[in-house]
Amino acid sequence: MSEPEIPVALVVGSSGITGGAIVRLLADRGGEVVGLARRPGEAPAGTRTVAGDLLDPEGLAAALDGIAPTHVFYTSWSKRDTEDENREVNTAMMRNLFAALEPAGSVRHVALVTGLKHYLGPFEAYGTGEVPDTPFREEEPRLDVANFYYDQEDELFAAAERMGSTWSVHRSHTVMGFAVGNAMNMGLTIGAQAALCREQDRPFVFPGSDAQWNGVCDVTDADLLAEHMVWAATSPAAADTAFNVVNGDVFRWRHLWPRIAEHLGVRPEGFEGEPRPLEQQMAGQEEAWAAIARREGLVEPDLSRVASWWHTDADLGRPFEVFADMGRSRDLGFTGHRRTEESVLRALDRYREARILP
C-alpha cells in the first residue's frame, strides 16, 4: 500500500475557522491527522487533538512528544494591544513550535496562513501608508512598517532552512467559515447582528464605509483556503511560494448585504453618509443575546465568543477597495473557487444548524 500524500499532518490552531476546515478536509484522505489547540474541541472521526499552548515551550514539547509530523499547517495567531507586542508574541509562538518539532527531523513542508494586511499594514497603522493598487499581487514589496506577518514569514523561512523542508504562505482575505470563539469571524458576527436586529425589530444596518459599500471586494471561504493549503503542501511546483487565496469572484456589499438580510429575515439598511460601527450599534447587547440563547437553546450564551464587532468594523470600515489577484495559483495549477454569496449563506446555515445562531 502506497504512503498517503500527507502521512502525518499537524494542524496548529485546529479549533479555529481555517484549522477546523483543514482537519475536516484531511480526515478522509488517509494518514494521521493531529490537531493542536489550547482548548481542543471534539475531533472529527479519524483524527485526534492534543492540548498545547504555543507560549509554553515545555508544555508544548510534552504535548507533541511522540508526534512526528511530515506536514504542518500553521493557522494560529494571538492579538495584543500593540504591533510590537503582536510581533513578539506571534514569533515566539512559531519559534516554540519549531523548537518542539525539529528534534524529530520529520517535517517536509510548513504552510502558514497570514492575510491581506501584508499589503495594508497592521491594525494600528491600517491603510495609513501607500496601499498598493488592487488587485493585490504577491510580488508587491513589503511595506516599510513593522508587521507581525513579516516576522512570521521570516521565522518560517529560517525554520524551513534548518529543517530542510519546503514552505508556503497563504494570504487570505476575510475568512468565512465555521468556528466559534474565534477572534476574527465576520460571518458569525453578521449573523449575531441580524439575530439581535430581528429580536428588537431594528434595521440590519451596514456598519462600514462608502468605499466598502460601493466598491469591489472579495473574501476567502475557509474550505477553499484549506484546499489551497493542502494543494500547496503536496505540489512540488508550489514549494517555497507565497500566494493570495480568495474565492475567485468579486462582489459589492451593496448587492450582498440585502441578500444576507433576506436570508436571515431582517430589514436591510445600507450606507448612509458615514460608517455606523457595530461596536456602537451593538453596545450593551450581552444580556439580550443571553436571553435569546436561553429561549432558543443556543450552545453559546456569551456574546463575546460569538461576535467580533471590532474586526468586522475594521474590515468593512476601510476607506478603499480591497481585493486580490489569484494568478500565481492559477498558473501553477490550482483551479479551486467559490461563489461568495453561496459561501456566506452556507456558513450562516451551518451556524443555525449547530444552534450557535437562532
Steps between C-alpha positions, in 0.01 A plus 500: 500500500646837399569774752229772526588836348503639853608219736478705822334844505525736795237776487594783733194694610264214420207652691493809275323571172789401273651233721167325541446505124841340440434225755165420341653495151780265602284270712405275209825516304698237687798567717509626857339836582584672828347830608676728748299757696499661842136397548443201274148429386360171381723342237339373177501124451841371399688792657621594845570822687760587761490795739801727489589865556741643245628744762594219739814338351528217752130418496494516121794261470324258734173526306677423171724225637476198274339693214718523190307703241599499138279800420419793728208735440543812714174697540542651847569853621455709813384863504662749736450872560792624289679377191826470692324259736340318206844454346656373822223258593428356157862435412550338840207268428653386173849474646373280783316273258800447277723438802262223606483346151857524373648213707276246321644604162177405326360827363483521120279806455358786709200703377435834672178706488538879506277754328459812292637719779823397328405775251301728733715512811414393857189609690664802666632631166223355283501650154678816618793464264512448125265211428581304181258511210231235488498218428781431748773284348742278688809662349425834670788595735442510872378829643751708691322439830526245781261210436482170685413325173847586372658365819298179470623456144861556606463249785354250254778550243772451763335190647445343158866547418603337828258209457564450128129543428303698247251772594198687368329821613127550449376860508126475548248781511209496749448128568141372496447163662393308808648554847402658831711707741716620213658846514417582138169358382299730274238242400401413856521866605259606225272211596494614863430859392206380290360288784506796739346730239224248430431458871470875555333585167796717403637549147801293401740792454815468290777618735768591249625768266382636166806341333407157635128535425551610140847367416621161380589244768580132547522255791641153568293188566664296776450172316664648189792624711541150642500352148759754392732425793481125444561554127809712566628250758486216247589678173873531428434794268349697791793450738662804660236739368266763644142508369191712522197282574153639426181353360569597141196724457440861603189669635366825642352512850210707369391183318595239762365678811133489388544133402629419849214698653242310296656168602492594870160671502602856582455843337822615330627855524804602298767766526355840584755778520753353742598166656286374789734259682367187665689577819259793537190342346529185712630650824333357809337204325651227718187438708277512193713232336501287817120519507477390136741215573290379795174516309633341180726243665818639346831343596686827566334764722817714520474763226873572516567145378255539212554851363825684428355848438842666488630278221195537276513877559866503392430300184185680392618843609795516260492818290626321186418188303687179578529194279781266396632331188508118480713476185799337666291208625324461165832494315621218725186289463262586783152544354284502814245779539181590687196715431511746788125540549454125523801472733372764742144371512621141546717607795203674661287188455768286665497729805125468524512122465761486777276716725758777518264741320122493546 
